[in-house]
Amino acid sequence: MPWVNGEPPRPEDRYRVIAYPRPATRAERQAGKVLGGAEESPCVFLGPSGCALPFAGRPRMCQSLEPSAAGECEAEWDQRSAALAWLPWQGLVEEALRRSGREGGGGGAA
């Protein structure tokens, strides 16, 4: 659970995992489940020429990517932003994960 406006989360929420939807990685698609640390694997939509999705169809985080001088991309809409935005919807996310058979883990990959 991230800090908000410089305030730490309540002690009972300090280690709470907030799940949010995001595209699966190739490793997750192959394993058939959400994997911790899967960020090291390419997105399932990444092709030889870049993202296979039209810009309007890309997730918000991907739309906000901007290249940096170091050659890496930075996103204004990051994991923290996604977690806070999906916090009120945890019941819905948990139900979607349950229905898909992918219960548990943060950041439900689709």
C-alpha positions in Angstrom: 0.0 0.0 0.0 1.7 3.3 -1.1 2.0 6.4 0.9 -0.5 9.2 0.0 0.3 12.9 0.3 3.4 12.1 2.4 1.3 10.0 4.9 2.1 6.4 5.5 -0.7 3.8 5.2 -2.4 2.7 8.4 -0.5 -0.1 10.2 -3.1 -2.7 9.3 -2.8 -1.7 5.6 1.0 -1.3 5.4 1.6 -4.7 3.6 -1.7 -4.9 1.8 -1.3 -5.9 -1.8 -3.5 -3.9 -4.3 -4.3 -5.8 -7.4 -4.9 -4.0 -10.7 -5.4 -5.2 -14.3 -2.5 -5.0 -16.7 -1.4 -6.9 -19.8 0.2 -10.2 -19.2 3.9 -10.8 -20.0 5.0 -13.5 -22.3 6.3 -15.5 -19.3 2.9 -15.2 -17.6 1.0 -16.2 -20.7 3.3 -19.3 -21.0 2.9 -20.2 -17.3 -0.8 -19.5 -17.3 -0.6 -17.4 -14.1 0.5 -14.1 -12.7 4.1 -14.2 -11.8 6.0 -12.0 -9.3 8.8 -10.2 -10.9 7.4 -10.8 -14.4 8.2 -7.2 -15.4 11.5 -8.6 -16.8 9.5 -10.5 -19.5 8.2 -8.7 -22.6 4.5 -7.7 -22.8 2.4 -10.1 -24.8 1.5 -7.2 -27.1 5.1 -6.3 -27.9 6.0 -7.3 -31.4 9.1 -6.8 -33.6 7.9 -3.3 -34.6 6.7 -2.2 -31.2 3.3 -2.5 -29.6 0.8 -4.4 -31.6 -2.1 -2.4 -30.2 -3.3 0.8 -31.7 -2.4 3.8 -29.4 -6.1 4.3 -28.3 -6.3 0.6 -27.4 -3.2 0.5 -25.2 -3.4 0.5 -21.4 -3.0 3.9 -19.7 0.5 3.1 -18.4 1.6 2.3 -22.0 0.1 5.4 -23.4 2.0 7.6 -20.9 5.5 6.1 -21.7 8.1 8.7 -22.6 11.7 7.8 -23.5 14.4 9.2 -21.2 18.0 10.2 -22.0 19.2 7.0 -20.4 17.4 5.0 -23.1 14.7 3.7 -20.7 11.1 4.7 -20.8 9.4 6.5 -17.9 5.6 6.5 -17.3 3.6 9.2 -15.6 1.0 6.6 -14.9 3.1 4.0 -12.9 2.4 1.0 -10.7 1.7 3.3 -7.7 -0.8 5.4 -9.7 -2.5 2.2 -10.9 -2.7 0.7 -7.4 -4.2 3.9 -5.9 -6.7 4.2 -8.8 -7.9 0.6 -8.4 -7.9 0.6 -4.6 -11.7 1.3 -4.4 -12.4 -1.5 -6.9 -10.6 -4.4 -5.1 -13.8 -6.4 -4.7 -14.3 -6.2 -8.5 -10.7 -7.1 -9.2 -10.8 -10.1 -6.8 -14.0 -11.3 -8.4 -12.4 -11.1 -11.9 -9.3 -13.0 -10.7 -11.5 -15.6 -9.1 -13.6 -16.1 -12.2 -10.4 -16.3 -14.4 -8.8 -18.8 -12.0 -5.9 -16.4 -11.3 -6.6 -15.6 -7.6 -3.9 -13.9 -5.6 -0.9 -11.7 -6.5 -0.9 -8.0 -7.2 -1.5 -6.7 -10.7 -3.8 -9.2 -12.3 -2.4 -10.0 -15.8 -4.9 -10.5 -18.6 
